[in-house]
Amino acid sequence: MALAIEYHETDQVMEATVAAYRARELDVEVDVTTPLPTIASRTEGRIEVVWSRGSEPAALARTVASLTASDWDVWVLVPSGKLGIAHVALRGCDVTLQPWWTEGGLVHFGRPEIP
């Protein structure tokens, strides 16, 4: 049951992120074939990695390291309860962290931070 909740929350975060780009009339590409799903906007030059509550910090660090080697501006959408862990795992990486949480069935995003 907990696993289903994780996937549901991740889906909600992805949908909210895609909706925000589309509200600005920007096209995005979604990749859910990797352990950490991504949303990319070529127009913005940004790729956003969605980190779920159940993902391991080591997997996050590996994924981010491979993406920061590219020309993309990398953002990591982090469950607010894991923001401290993300800061430690990604300290020194050229990324932006943005916390997310769900409340009242809606996804909310916090202020972007640098690890």
C-alpha positions in Angstrom: 0.0 0.0 0.0 2.8 2.5 0.8 4.4 1.9 -2.5 1.2 2.8 -4.3 1.1 6.1 -2.4 4.7 6.9 -3.5 3.9 6.3 -7.1 0.7 8.3 -6.8 2.5 11.3 -5.2 5.3 11.1 -7.8 2.6 11.1 -10.6 1.0 14.1 -8.9 4.2 16.0 -8.8 4.9 15.3 -12.4 1.4 16.4 -13.4 1.7 19.6 -11.5 5.1 20.4 -13.0 4.0 19.7 -16.5 0.9 21.8 -15.9 3.1 24.7 -14.8 5.2 24.6 -17.9 2.1 24.2 -20.2 0.4 27.2 -18.4 3.4 29.2 -19.7 2.8 27.6 -23.2 6.1 25.7 -23.0 6.5 22.2 -24.4 8.0 19.6 -22.2 9.2 16.0 -22.6 8.5 13.5 -19.8 10.6 10.4 -19.2 9.3 7.8 -16.8 11.5 5.0 -18.0 14.2 5.7 -15.5 14.2 5.1 -11.8 13.9 8.8 -11.2 11.4 10.3 -13.7 12.4 13.6 -15.5 10.7 16.5 -17.1 12.6 18.5 -19.7 11.9 21.8 -21.3 14.3 22.5 -24.2 13.0 26.1 -24.4 14.0 26.7 -20.8 17.1 24.5 -21.0 16.0 22.8 -17.8 15.5 19.2 -16.8 13.7 18.5 -13.5 14.3 15.2 -11.6 11.4 14.0 -9.4 12.7 12.4 -6.3 10.1 10.3 -4.5 9.9 9.6 -0.8 11.1 6.0 -1.4 14.2 6.8 -3.6 17.7 6.3 -2.2 20.1 9.3 -2.0 22.8 7.3 -3.9 20.5 6.9 -6.9 19.7 10.6 -6.8 23.3 11.5 -6.7 24.2 9.2 -9.6 21.3 10.6 -11.8 22.1 14.2 -11.0 25.9 13.7 -11.7 25.1 12.3 -15.1 22.8 15.2 -15.9 25.0 18.0 -14.6 27.7 16.9 -17.1 25.3 18.1 -19.8 24.3 21.6 -20.8 21.0 21.3 -18.9 20.0 23.5 -15.9 19.2 20.7 -13.4 16.5 21.0 -10.8 15.6 18.3 -8.3 12.0 18.2 -7.0 12.4 16.8 -3.4 9.8 15.7 -0.9 10.0 18.4 1.8 10.8 15.8 4.5 13.9 14.7 2.5 15.3 18.2 1.8 18.1 17.9 4.4 19.1 14.5 3.0 19.1 16.0 -0.6 21.3 18.9 0.6 23.9 16.4 2.0 23.7 14.1 -1.0 24.1 16.9 -3.6 26.3 19.3 -1.8 28.7 20.9 -4.3 26.6 19.8 -7.3 25.5 22.4 -9.8 21.7 21.9 -9.1 18.7 23.6 -7.7 16.6 21.9 -5.1 12.9 22.6 -4.9 10.8 21.0 -2.1 7.3 19.6 -2.7 4.6 18.3 -0.4 0.9 17.4 -0.8 -1.8 18.9 1.2 -5.5 18.7 0.6 -4.9 16.5 -2.4 -2.8 19.2 -4.1 0.9 19.4 -4.8 2.7 22.5 -3.4 6.2 23.7 -4.2 8.5 25.5 -1.9 11.3 28.0 -2.5 14.2 26.8 -4.7 17.5 26.2 -2.8 21.1 25.5 -3.6 22.8 22.5 -1.9 
